[in-house]
Amino acid sequence: MTDWVLHLIDAGGYWGIWFLMVLENVFPPIPSELIMGIGGIRVGQGRMDMVPLLVAGTLGTTIGNYFWFLIGVKFGFARLRPLVERYGRWATLEWRDVEAINRLFSKHGQIIVFFFRFMPAFRTMVSLPAGLFRMGHVRFLAWTAGGALIWNVVLAYAGYLLGAHFKEVDKYIGPVTTVTIALAVIFYVYRLITWRPAATEQS
């Protein structure tokens, strides 16, 4: 994957960065850490400038996340109830849980979206519920862009400072993401096994 990302960045420049960051957020297996890190290396080599790199990366991240946000908006909150009532067991959710999440997004949606930008694997997933729970478009875009910019600055400057040694960091990016996903799966399986509807718990 590293060679493919390198080729696309070198061939497409800032547009390559933009395209990869959009793609990374629509299809999360492509790590933003690698994309922006390589961009930072290119800045250190004098082949790119930092500000356009950050603009391209942040715009790509925001647009990629907006894709999933719009899917959530299009599907709509109202359509959730029949699905939750029928398949809620597999999501370990009841409708009152969904209403609680809705209230949480109404009050603190911008904070949730902002801080999820720094979490591997979950940074894109948060965009779908943000749309489902009707977070405002402007708020979503602003907080997504803000969180993405900070994260991209960290990654790009890491690549800039570490230079060619950043490739060593790439060896750890995949395993860290895999461990994060594995822990989430373990938690889900545990919750699925132990979860009981409220009506069952009260009886």
Order of alpha helices (4+ residues) and beta strands (2+ residues): alpha-alpha-alpha-alpha-alpha-alpha-alpha-alpha-alpha-alpha
